[in-house]
Amino acid sequence: MSRIAYISSTFPDYKRCGTGIYAGYITKALAQQGHEVHVITSAIPEIKASYGQVQVHKIIENWSPLEIAKLVQCFRQIRPEIIHINHPTAIAAGKSKVLVNLLPEMNRHLWKLPLVTTLHEFGHVSLLGKLKILPMILQSDGLTVTNQRYAKTIKNFLPKLRRSNVRVIDIGPQFNTSLARGDRHQEREKWKIDDDDKVLGFMGFMTPPKGFHNLIAALGPLLRKNPKIKILALSSWNQTSPRYKKEILKAIDKFDIKSQVIFSGFLEEEAMWQGLSAMDLCVYPFDYPIEDRSSGPLRQSLIHGLPTVTFAEDPNYSEFGLKHDENIWLVKFKDLDAFRNEVTRLLDDKHLLEKLASGASQLQNQFSIDKVSNELSRLYSELLT
């Protein structure tokens, strides 16, 4: 097993960044496999000073070149065998591009270690944004991306000799899969939802890419027509701009469905997992199709065994074992009328919901964190050989 310097500008318990939450789960899984994992991260109060077997170094204040000396000193202390950059995070997007891009060059001159970079966003980054991270990409010995479309996009951006460095590794579940499930009646009672209501579930930060505006636009007419249909959003506003929040609330008022749309606010992991038991169908009309969107909440819904519907460009999409009408329901991308019609159909077909729930439950091994950490371990081993 190897000694890893894992670079992530956010990390638990910083709760406003999905890629930082991902970093927590993947580093913990790698440490449990026997790797010695050192996370180099930001010196902000929310980030834990210790994280199980993972050693956390909260040393970087603003991710500027002025902090190179801190980084060098930390590497001298850790003596890593491999470097892994987690990019981008919420802080990285605004502050850490300079230092992150200097790190590969520093490695080339100072340490000459294998370098792995995980890219969570690339396809929708502007050309200027792609060029800014080009030094990091070109000097990475391994590039992991979260789906085949991202892989294709980045390969087209790279010289031919560097394209073989790109691998698709799923993000896995971003939660503890061993938590106890909630009781359906009790979970509904928490939110004043009747047992005979039909509950549509949504999870995730309330930001435009998550598509809650699409959800209200598509399903607003359905909820207005049937007051027994509710939307339970296990969601936080802590990443939401005032403008986007106003847009959402205005759309809800437009359809006069305020009493039928329930926002939980921030929930700890166990409460989030148990809250899923209140739902009949999970709905994710993201602003990007499933081919582009490697969503943690969507995987969480599927692992819980919930029927789930989302947008796709290709109805035959089959990455990660997903298959329409077997373990997920796919709707033509951005067709809001079709989304409403398909949700109505699913809510009215108990047998179809049961079929999708059964199929979704069988995806647990496909999306396991052990599978993700095993694939990363194999990559580390290959680079160190």
Protein Blocks (a to p, Z undefined) as FASTA:
>chain_A
ZZdddddfbdcfbfkbfklmmmmmmmmmmmmnopacdddddddfklcfbehjbccddfbf
nlpaklmmmmmmmmmmnopabdcdddddfklmmmmmmmmmmmmmmmmmmnopacddddfb
fklpcfklmmmmmmmmmmpcbdcdfbfklmmmmmmmpcfklmmmpccddebjabdfkbcc
ddfklmmmmnopafkbccdddeddddfklommmmmmmmmmmmmmmmkbccdddddfklcc
fklmmmmmmmmmmnopmlmpccebjadfklmmmmmmmpmbdcdddfbdfklmccfklmmm
mmnopacddddfblkbcghhiaehklpccddehilklmmmmmmmmmmmmklmmmmmmmmm
mmmmmmpmklmmmmmmmmmmmmmZZ
